[in-house]
């Protein structure tokens, strides 16, 4: 099998010089590139933010997304261009105000180079020992122009003060799910490393607090203004309702309307009762009057009785009017007047009774009913009738008053509901704005309470530089070179389309490979190449003999044709080796080859050149070949080998293929099989049916010869013998499985 462990080991050993040389070259290159790289120092700081745990006044809306957003915003402030430019300017100010070198601030060699590079114009801006005033002047100078020394210093890639440089050396990360933020900075100067982090924490905290305070102040101012507007609208709407109640004398509309409705219901019930009493009295009076005699009727309609009846009606009217007033609200005179009216009513009733009694002298009517009883009943009902008539007159007026009150209260209810709804809308708006104002003030206090970063671990002065990474880089470069080389070898081997092994040749040509022959390499080999060539020739010779014994059964001669699609495929070399092998074991061999192809000397077999004439393609028998200066006796030979030139570029005797016992296509292992090769081979296959030619693969790698010869004779160490035995044993185990 082609792809096994032994195959890959041999493939890599074949390119061992590349596998070793490339990693060494890359590692050496990295060594020389990194040997002068300055040592770096690293400092760290840990800042507590309180963003995740919510240890501030505002404890609302603490969700996973809001916490992540808060951390992203904070990191954005830290890494913003303005923040880093201010850090660079502050760091430069701290170096500029130094009167002499301070290793805690900047190393002597770096300070010396810095002072030399600063122009006098900038040096004149410093105020010795005063950081704040010097910083203010430098900042003003920076803002005075878009392109000056300071803007270029902090805005570009200065190794210490440039914003982009600081950003490239800065690492900011949240420690797991905590409130803590870790800031790490690297530089080739320990003082600069520490001070850059210190200035960064100072600047971003100030920027963070300023941003938070600005947001909160704007929100508070806005909501205070809106609350004042809402309060004014609420006050105006409440005053409208108050004025409406005052004008309409409303204390409590709902209670008052309920009271009026109850009074009206009670009034209607009483009115209907009086109405029934009045109708009843009137009906009884009419009934009694029908039972009276004309004389009785004349008597009851006397002037005196009518006068008393009218007076009683008038008194009853006055009593009914007086009864409309609440007894508790009447004055003493009004109470006395009502009492007098009641007494007068009683007196009039007695007078009417006396008048009636004096008018009737008879005791019985014409119907046999006692006259006195009828008159008394009539008088009683007349009194009741006059009383109910007075009440009805008064109640009618009261009913009109109720209708008037209802007409007033009905529209007032709709108006009050509209005013109350307006008040509710303004009140809800006012309450919402007051709530938002409270939240805004809460956030304002929260922004003041949370500083945006309490320093847990202050930036430290890195006394020792970081471990040298050049060794790791050299090792990584060598490893990358090794992997790239291995990968490239595998890729090129996979993409190699040449017919270097028998399975590949069989796949490309569609023919069976009869035998393979090694490439002849002139350089020094650990393998006995002569032995391998001899053994490969013996294999082909043995197969030819076996075929001659089984198919020809001793008939002479066996004709073997060797052809190739192209020139220089090694046909002559292979046939010469096989002819010698057969001749050495006692067989009579003739080798026929084209004129001017090779020159054979000192060989043990017969050979002759034939001429390729114009009618060469018409030859149908071996005897038709033209061999000048040689007249062979064909029947004396056991084997006759015939070599054809490359059939793509030369004609060939088609019919001669039909008389051959064997035909072999000779191919070089180091070339690819093309479309032209496939087409010309298809023509040959049409001639050689049903027996296909076989392939002799020439020039294979020496290791591939183990597929037909077994272990090749070479010098191997005990270790290599052990490894090979393990690998070959595994390969056999896999193939058996």
Secondary structure, DSSP 8 states (H G I E B T S, - for coil): --SSHHHHHHHHHHTHHHHHHHHHHHHHHHHHHHTT----EEEEEEEE--TTT--SS--S---HHHHHHHHHHHHHHHT-HHHHHHHHHHHHHHHHT-SS--TTTS-HHHHHHHHHHS-HHHHTT--TT-HHHHHHHHHHHHHT-SSSHHHHHHHTT-TTT-HHHHHHHEEEEE-TTSSEEEEEEEESSHHHHHHHHHHHHHHHHHHHHHHHHHHHHHHHHHHHHHHHHHHHHHHHHHHHHHHHHHHHT-S-HHHHHHHHHHHHHHHHHHHHHHHHHHHHHHHHHHHHHHHS-HHHHHHHT-HHHHHHHHHHHHHHHHHHHHHTS-GGG--HHHHHHHHHHHHHHHHHHHHHHHHHHHH---SB-TTSSBHHHHHHHHHHHHHHHHHHHHHHHHHHHHHHHHHHHHHHHHHHHHHHHHHHHHHHHHHHHHHHHHHHHHHHHHHHHHHHH--S-EEEE------S-----HHHHHHHHHHHHHHHHHHHHHHHHHH--B--SHHHHHHHH-S-EEEEEE----S--SB-HHHHHHHHHHHHHHHHHHHIIIIITT-S-EEEEEE-SSS-SSHHHHHHHHHHHHHHTT--EEEEEETTS----S-SSEEEEEB--TTGGG--SGGGSB-TT----GGG-SEEEEE---TTTS---HHHHHH-SEEEEEEETTSB--HHHHHHHHHHHHHSTTS--EEEEEEE-GGGGHHHH-S--B---HHHHHHHHHHHHHHHHHHH-
